[in-house]
């Protein structure tokens, strides 16, 4: 091989090695995170009282619901609560108060967002604009066994006796009229309070021993519920917190009312006369024919009594 060729090969290999080395150094410098020096806020920082969790309307605030967070002085509003001197208790003004509206995690707390327990208008403060309250009596059977809590969503159903509405006497036999009907009065209603609790009391179990349930409704809805309480028995059913298109589609397909005839196929057939009456009679067992008797065998005997002979017959 000629010397010039060997020299060119060595130069090419050296250039390739140098290029790979430089490329590696360049990529390493690009991928290395840049150390950013935190900028000191202009004017310094202050500790502001913020929500430590998402707080729902009606929730009673405790110390664990609040925390201190550093905020730049330049963005602190006069409504915010700034940590005071060590001798004071800034949480005292918020402890055991109730949230007037929803407070998001990290949102600064202010007096406008809370209501002190016992204040006049405390319940009306958590009502949405234009809404009303209506209260109904419940039992474990009509109130989902006490599992309905404040801020839950429920459906309102009414159980009625159709014969009472139509004035049909009880002694009337089969006819085309049902006896029991269940009607959906309204759906997806917010529960505002159970008994006199606007939130679940601390230390209680998964439910409450409920005697009354107060719901947040419009004026028209309140009137319908009050009328329904006079027409029949009101039953509440608990809804899922998930509110999506599937739930809306299910509500759209759900029937407005259901009767005993649409629930029981047997009852519907009875009222239509489709079931024969002999289906309800005890089956008769066929009697077995009496077995034929064997023909009687007739026999005669002679009896001698002191010389007098008589003939006696045995059998037929």
Buried (B, 14 or more C-beta within 10 A) or exposed (E): EEEEEEEEEEEEEEEEEEEEEEEEEEEEEEEEEEEEEEEEBEEEBBBBBBBBBEBBBBBBBBEEBBBBBEBBEEEBEEEBBBBEEEEEEBBEEBBEBBBBBBBEEEEBBBEEBBBEEEEEEBBEBBBEEEBBBBBBEBEEEBBBEBBBBBBBBBBBBBBBBBBEEEEBEEEEEEEEBBBBBBBBBBBEBBBBBBBEBBBBEEEEEEBBEBEEBBBBBBEEBBEBBEEBBEBBBBBBBBBEEEEEEEBEEEEEEEEEBBBBBEEBEEBBEBBEEEBEEEEEEEEEEEEEEEEEEEEEEEEEEEEEEEEEEEEEEEEE
